[in-house]
Amino acid sequence: MDAASELTLLKRALRLYAGQHVVDRVLEMKERAFDLDGQVVAASLMFVDVARFQPSADKCEPSTVEQVVNHYLGVVTSSSAH
Protein backbone atom coordinates (compact mmCIF):
# COMPACT_ATOMS: atom_id res chain seq x y z
CA MET A 1 0.00 0.00 0.00
CA ASP A 2 1.44 3.39 -0.95
CA ALA A 3 1.59 6.45 1.33
CA ALA A 4 -1.42 8.16 -0.29
CA SER A 5 -3.59 5.06 0.23
CA GLU A 6 -2.44 4.78 3.84
CA LEU A 7 -3.29 8.44 4.46
CA THR A 8 -6.74 7.97 2.93
CA LEU A 9 -7.31 4.90 5.13
CA LEU A 10 -6.15 6.78 8.24
CA LYS A 11 -8.45 9.72 7.49
CA ARG A 12 -11.40 7.39 6.95
CA ALA A 13 -10.73 5.53 10.21
CA LEU A 14 -10.35 8.76 12.21
CA ARG A 15 -13.52 10.18 10.67
CA LEU A 16 -15.45 6.98 11.44
CA TYR A 17 -14.28 6.49 15.01
CA ALA A 18 -13.50 10.02 16.19
CA GLY A 19 -15.28 12.41 13.82
CA GLN A 20 -14.37 14.90 11.13
CA HIS A 21 -13.26 17.44 13.73
CA VAL A 22 -10.44 15.07 14.76
CA VAL A 23 -9.35 14.61 11.14
CA ASP A 24 -9.32 18.39 10.67
CA ARG A 25 -7.32 18.86 13.88
CA VAL A 26 -4.73 16.21 12.93
CA LEU A 27 -4.30 17.73 9.48
CA GLU A 28 -3.96 21.20 11.01
CA MET A 29 -1.33 20.06 13.51
CA LYS A 30 0.62 17.96 10.98
CA GLU A 31 3.51 16.07 12.65
CA ARG A 32 2.77 17.68 16.06
CA ALA A 33 -0.46 15.65 16.19
CA PHE A 34 1.62 12.54 16.82
CA ASP A 35 3.78 13.97 19.61
CA LEU A 36 3.49 11.82 22.69
CA ASP A 37 3.90 14.71 25.13
CA GLY A 38 0.20 14.72 25.92
CA GLN A 39 -2.01 17.58 26.92
CA VAL A 40 -3.52 18.41 30.29
CA VAL A 41 -7.22 19.24 30.14
CA ALA A 42 -10.04 19.49 32.63
CA ALA A 43 -12.51 16.71 31.85
CA SER A 44 -15.34 14.76 33.39
CA LEU A 45 -16.24 11.19 32.61
CA MET A 46 -19.40 9.44 33.62
CA PHE A 47 -20.28 5.79 33.08
CA VAL A 48 -23.99 5.05 33.12
CA ASP A 49 -25.66 1.65 32.97
CA VAL A 50 -29.24 2.16 31.80
CA ALA A 51 -31.35 -0.95 32.26
CA ARG A 52 -32.54 -2.55 28.99
CA PHE A 53 -31.05 0.28 26.92
CA GLN A 54 -29.09 -1.82 24.41
CA PRO A 55 -32.01 -3.85 22.99
CA SER A 56 -33.98 -0.64 22.41
CA ALA A 57 -31.00 1.20 20.96
CA ASP A 58 -30.30 -1.65 18.54
CA LYS A 59 -33.72 -1.07 16.94
CA CYS A 60 -33.23 2.70 16.44
CA GLU A 61 -31.33 4.86 14.01
CA PRO A 62 -28.08 6.29 15.44
CA SER A 63 -29.49 9.83 15.37
CA THR A 64 -32.45 8.70 17.48
CA VAL A 65 -30.15 7.04 20.01
CA GLU A 66 -28.10 10.24 20.16
CA GLN A 67 -31.23 12.32 20.85
CA VAL A 68 -32.37 9.94 23.59
CA VAL A 69 -28.95 9.88 25.26
CA ASN A 70 -28.61 13.66 25.06
CA HIS A 71 -32.08 14.09 26.59
CA TYR A 72 -31.23 11.62 29.36
CA LEU A 73 -27.95 13.38 30.14
CA GLY A 74 -29.72 16.74 30.17
CA VAL A 75 -32.24 15.47 32.70
CA VAL A 76 -29.57 13.82 34.86
CA THR A 77 -27.25 16.81 34.93
CA SER A 78 -30.02 19.34 35.63
CA SER A 79 -31.42 17.14 38.42
CA SER A 80 -28.05 16.70 40.11
CA ALA A 81 -27.46 20.46 40.16
CA HIS A 82 -30.40 21.03 42.56
Secondary structure, DSSP 8 states (H G I E B T S, - for coil): --HHHHHHHHHHHHHHHT-HHHHHHHHHHGGGGG-SS-------------TTHHHHHHTS-HHHHHHHHHHHHHHHHHHHT-
